[in-house]
C-alpha cells in the first residue's frame, strides 16, 4: 500500500501513462480478488468497505426491481439499517425468526419468498457470536422461488474458505480490515445478470455500479491481504482454535455456570461469546482494557451503544442476561498461549463481581 501511495497516484480513469499504470494495477487486483472467491473479474465491484457493499446489495437490488426484502434479524447494522431505509420508502420488508443460537431456518426463508419476488440477505457468520448460518441451504430454497440472495461474509473470510458458487449466492460482501487489509475498502461480488441500482452516481466507475475514483492503494493492499489470508488460513485455524480452546476451558473450570452462546460446532474459530451470570459487562470491560485485553459487549460498530444488542435480542436474551455477555475475538497475531493469558485476565477482572 505504501508503495502505491508514494508512486501510484495516477487516476485509473485517465488516459495518460500514469493513469494507465494505475488502471493496470487496479484490474490486476480485480482479477486476483475474483479468482480467490471463484468469481469472474466482471463480477467484482470495489467499494469503500463492508457497510457500503451491504447498502449497495440490499438497497440497490430493492430499487432495481419490485422486490420484497427478506432478512435475518441478526444481520450487521449495515443490512438492518438498509432494511429500515427501504421500508421508509414504502417497500415490503420481512425479518424471519432465528433459533436460540441465532440461526435462520431455510424453511422459513422458503415460506417468506413464496408469495412475492424477493431479495434475501443472510450473513455467512455473525459478527458478534461467530455462529455460521446455513447460507447454501438458504440460497437453494430462495433460488427455487426466484429470489436474489446476498450474504455478508465480512466476518468469515479470515477463517472460512469462500467460493461464491459453492455458497450459491448472487451477491457477497467483504471488507479488507477484517483480514489484515486497510480500513475503508471492500468489495461486493455481483453475479452476472443481477440487477442493481447504483447508490453513488457520477463518472460510472465499477461497471456503473459505484462511481468515484477508485482507491487503488487500498484495493491493491486488500487483495494482498486476501492472498496472505488464504495462504495462512490453515495455520490460523490451528493456532486460534487452540487459543480459544484453552481460553474457554480455563473459564469453564473456574466459572461453573459460564454459558457459551454458540454451538460447539458451527461457529467461527476466532469467536468466543460467553455469558457470566451475575456479572455486568460494563465495569468488567473497563478492567479488561486496563489488563490489556480488548473485548466488547457487542459488535465493534455498537460497542459504545447503551442499547442491548439486536443480535442477542433476536436470540431471546432479555436486557439483564444480555448485559452479562462478553464478546472475545482472536486474530492472526494470536498465539495458543494467549488463550491462557486472556482467561487469567478475565478471572481477575470479575474477581470482585462474584
VENPE-V163714 format. One record per pair of residues at least 6 apart in sequence whose C-alpha atoms are under 8 Angstrom apart, sorted by sequence separation. I is the first residue (numbers start at 1). J is the second residue. D is the distance in whole Angstrom. If there is no record, write none. Layout:
((I:J:D) (I:J:D))
This chain:
((13:19:7) (14:20:7) (34:40:5) (35:41:8) (47:53:6) (61:67:8) (62:68:7) (86:92:8) (87:93:6) (98:104:5) (99:105:8) (125:131:5) (126:132:7) (142:148:7) (143:149:8) (164:170:8) (176:182:6) (177:183:5) (204:210:7) (205:211:5) (252:258:6) (288:294:7) (289:295:7) (297:303:6) (312:318:8) (313:319:8) (11:18:8) (12:19:5) (13:20:8) (34:41:5) (62:69:7) (73:80:7) (86:93:8) (97:104:6) (98:105:7) (125:132:4) (126:133:8) (142:149:7) (176:183:6) (177:184:8) (204:211:5) (205:212:6) (251:258:7) (288:295:7) (296:303:6) (302:309:8) (10:18:5) (11:19:5) (12:20:6) (33:41:8) (96:104:7) (97:105:8) (124:132:6) (125:133:6) (164:172:8) (175:183:8) (176:184:8) (177:185:8) (203:211:5) (204:212:7) (205:213:7) (9:18:8) (10:19:4) (12:21:8) (31:40:7) (34:43:7) (124:133:5) (175:184:8) (176:185:6) (200:209:7) (201:210:7) (202:211:5) (203:212:6) (205:214:8) (313:322:8) (8:18:8) (10:20:8) (12:22:5) (13:23:7) (31:41:5) (34:44:6) (83:93:7) (123:133:7) (124:134:8) (139:149:6) (175:185:6) (176:186:5) (198:208:7) (199:209:7) (200:210:5) (201:211:5) (202:212:7) (285:295:7) (312:322:6) (10:21:7) (11:22:7) (12:23:4) (30:41:6) (33:44:8) (58:69:8) (97:108:8) (122:133:7) (124:135:6) (175:186:4) (198:209:5) (199:210:7) (200:211:6) (201:212:8) (262:273:7) (285:296:7) (298:309:6) (308:319:6) (10:22:6) (11:23:8) (12:24:8) (96:108:7) (123:135:7) (174:186:6) (175:187:7) (197:209:7) (198:210:6) (200:212:8) (260:272:7) (261:273:6) (285:297:8) (8:21:8) (9:22:7) (96:109:7) (122:135:7) (173:186:8) (174:187:5) (196:209:7) (260:273:6) (261:274:6) (309:322:8) (8:22:6) (12:26:7) (30:44:7) (69:83:7) (173:187:6) (174:188:7) (260:274:4) (261:275:7) (308:322:7) (173:188:5) (259:274:6) (260:275:6) (282:297:8) (308:323:7) (96:112:8) (122:138:8) (135:151:8) (172:188:6) (173:189:7) (258:274:7) (259:275:5) (281:297:7) (157:174:8) (171:188:7) (172:189:5) (258:275:6) (259:276:7) (94:112:7) (151:169:7) (171:189:5) (172:190:7) (258:276:5) (150:169:6) (153:172:6) (154:173:6) (170:189:8) (171:190:5) (257:276:7) (258:277:7) (149:169:5) (150:170:6) (151:171:6) (152:172:6) (153:173:6) (154:174:5) (158:178:7) (170:190:6) (171:191:6) (257:277:7) (58:79:7) (148:169:8) (149:170:5) (150:171:4) (151:172:5) (152:173:5) (153:174:6) (154:175:6) (157:178:8) (158:179:5) (170:191:5) (255:276:8) (69:91:8) (71:93:8) (73:95:6) (120:142:7) (148:170:6) (149:171:6) (150:172:6) (151:173:7) (152:174:7) (157:179:7) (169:191:8) (55:78:6) (59:82:6) (68:91:7) (69:92:6) (70:93:6) (71:94:6) (72:95:5) (73:96:7) (155:178:7) (54:78:6) (55:79:7) (58:82:7) (59:83:8) (62:86:7) (67:91:8) (68:92:5) (69:93:5) (70:94:5) (71:95:5) (72:96:5) (73:97:7) (154:178:7) (170:194:7) (248:272:8) (54:79:6) (58:83:7) (67:92:8) (68:93:6) (69:94:6) (70:95:6) (71:96:6) (72:97:7) (73:98:7) (130:155:8) (244:269:7) (52:78:8) (68:94:8) (70:96:7) (72:98:7) (244:270:7) (297:323:8) (51:78:5) (55:82:6) (59:86:7) (120:147:7) (122:149:8) (123:150:8) (124:151:6) (125:152:8) (244:271:8) (51:79:8) (54:82:8) (74:102:7) (103:131:7) (106:134:7) (110:138:8) (117:145:8) (118:146:8) (119:147:6) (120:148:6) (121:149:6) (122:150:7) (123:151:5) (124:152:6) (125:153:7) (127:155:6) (139:167:7) (140:168:7) (241:269:5) (244:272:7) (297:325:6) (298:326:7) (299:327:8) (102:131:7) (103:132:8) (104:133:7) (109:138:7) (113:142:7) (117:146:6) (118:147:5) (119:148:5) (120:149:5) (121:150:5) (122:151:5) (123:152:4) (124:153:5) (126:155:7) (139:168:6) (240:269:7) (241:270:7) (297:326:5) (298:327:6) (101:131:7) (103:133:6) (104:134:7) (117:147:6) (118:148:6) (119:149:6) (120:150:6) (121:151:6) (122:152:7) (123:153:6) (125:155:6) (136:166:7) (139:169:6) (185:215:8) (240:270:6) (296:326:6) (297:327:6) (103:134:8) (106:137:6) (110:141:5) (114:145:6) (119:150:7) (121:152:8) (124:155:8) (125:156:6) (136:167:5) (295:326:7) (296:327:5) (72:104:7) (106:138:5) (109:141:7) (110:142:6) (113:145:6) (124:156:7) (135:167:6) (136:168:6) (237:269:6) (295:327:6) (296:328:7) (109:142:7) (136:169:8) (185:218:6) (186:219:8) (237:270:8) (295:328:5) (107:141:8) (113:147:7) (184:218:8) (185:219:7) (294:328:8) (295:329:7) (106:141:7) (110:145:8) (182:218:6) (186:222:8) (181:218:8) (185:222:7) (70:109:7) (182:221:7) (181:221:6) (182:222:7) (181:222:5) (282:323:8) (70:112:7) (79:121:8) (180:222:8) (181:223:8) (281:323:6) (70:113:7) (181:224:8) (280:323:6) (281:324:5) (181:225:5) (277:321:7) (280:324:5) (281:325:6) (177:222:8) (180:225:6) (181:226:8) (279:324:5) (280:325:8) (281:326:7) (148:194:8) (176:222:5) (179:225:6) (275:321:8) (278:324:7) (75:122:7) (76:123:8) (179:226:7) (275:322:8) (277:324:6) (68:116:7) (70:118:7) (75:123:6) (276:324:6) (67:116:7) (68:117:6) (69:118:6) (70:119:6) (71:120:6) (72:121:7) (176:225:7) (180:229:8) (275:324:5) (276:325:6) (293:342:7) (67:117:5) (68:118:4) (69:119:5) (70:120:5) (71:121:5) (72:122:6) (76:126:8) (176:226:8) (179:229:6) (275:325:4) (66:117:8) (67:118:5) (68:119:6) (69:120:6) (70:121:6) (71:122:6) (75:126:7) (76:127:7) (274:325:6) (275:326:6) (67:119:6) (69:121:8) (74:126:7) (273:325:7) (274:326:5) (293:345:7) (273:326:6) (274:327:7) (273:327:5) (291:345:6) (272:327:6) (273:328:6) (271:327:7) (272:328:5) (62:119:7) (271:328:6) (272:329:6) (288:345:7) (61:119:7) (271:329:5) (288:346:7) (270:329:5) (271:330:7) (270:330:5) (58:119:7) (270:331:7) (288:349:6) (287:349:6) (58:121:7) (284:349:6) (284:350:6) (161:230:8) (158:229:6) (279:350:7) (158:230:8) (160:233:8) (159:233:6) (279:353:6) (158:233:7) (278:353:7) (279:354:7) (278:354:7) (159:236:7) (159:237:6) (244:330:8) (240:330:6) (246:336:8) (250:340:7) (240:331:7) (243:334:7) (246:337:8) (248:339:8) (58:150:8) (240:332:8) (243:335:6) (244:336:8) (247:339:4) (251:343:6) (57:150:7) (243:336:4) (246:339:5) (247:340:5) (250:343:6) (254:347:8) (240:334:6) (242:336:5) (243:337:6) (245:339:8) (246:340:6) (250:344:8) (239:334:7) (240:335:7) (241:336:8) (243:338:6) (244:339:6) (247:342:7) (248:343:8) (236:332:6) (239:335:6) (240:336:6) (243:339:4) (247:343:5) (251:347:7) (239:336:5) (242:339:8) (243:340:7) (54:152:7) (50:154:7) (160:268:8) (159:268:7) (159:269:7) (159:270:8) (156:268:7) (57:171:7) (54:173:6) (53:173:6) (53:174:8) (50:173:6) (38:162:8) (39:163:8) (50:174:6) (37:162:6) (38:163:5) (39:164:7) (49:174:7) (50:175:5) (36:162:8) (37:163:5) (38:164:6) (39:165:8) (49:175:5) (36:163:8) (37:164:6) (38:165:7) (49:176:7) (65:195:8) (57:188:8) (64:195:6) (131:262:6) (64:196:5) (129:261:7) (130:262:8) (131:263:8) (53:186:7) (63:196:7) (64:197:5) (129:262:7) (49:183:7) (53:187:6) (54:188:8) (61:195:6) (62:196:8) (63:197:6) (132:266:5) (49:184:5) (50:185:8) (53:188:5) (60:195:8) (61:196:5) (131:266:6) (132:267:5) (48:184:5) (49:185:4) (50:186:6) (60:196:5) (61:197:6) (131:267:4) (132:268:7) (48:185:4) (49:186:4) (50:187:7) (60:197:4) (130:267:5) (131:268:6) (47:185:6) (48:186:6) (49:187:7) (59:197:8) (60:198:6) (129:267:8) (130:268:5) (46:185:7) (47:186:5) (48:187:8) (57:196:7) (60:199:7) (130:269:8) (46:186:6) (47:187:5) (56:196:8) (59:199:8) (130:270:8) (46:187:4) (47:188:7) (56:197:8) (130:271:5) (45:187:6) (46:188:6) (56:198:7) (125:267:7) (129:271:6) (130:272:8) (44:187:7) (45:188:5) (56:199:6) (125:268:7) (128:271:8) (129:272:7) (130:273:8) (44:188:6) (45:189:6) (129:273:5) (44:189:5) (45:190:7) (128:273:7) (43:189:6) (44:190:6) (43:190:5) (43:191:6) (43:192:6) (39:189:8) (42:192:8) (46:206:7) (101:261:7) (45:206:6) (101:262:6) (45:207:8) (101:263:7) (47:210:7) (45:209:7) (46:210:8) (45:210:7) (46:214:8) (128:298:6) (128:299:5) (127:299:6) (46:219:7) (128:311:8) (26:216:6) (29:219:7) (33:223:6) (36:226:8) (25:216:8) (29:220:6) (32:223:7) (36:227:8) (13:205:8) (26:219:7) (33:226:7) (22:216:7) (26:220:7) (29:223:6) (25:220:7) (129:327:7) (128:327:7) (13:213:7) (12:213:7) (11:213:7) (12:214:7) (11:214:8) (8:216:8) (8:217:7) (102:311:7) (4:216:8) (5:217:6) (102:314:7) (4:217:5) (102:315:5) (101:315:6) (2:217:7) (100:315:5) (1:217:5) (98:314:7) (99:315:6) (100:316:7) (1:218:6) (97:314:7) (98:315:7) (1:220:7) (1:221:5) (74:310:7) (75:311:8) (73:310:7) (74:311:5) (73:311:7) (74:314:7) (73:314:6))
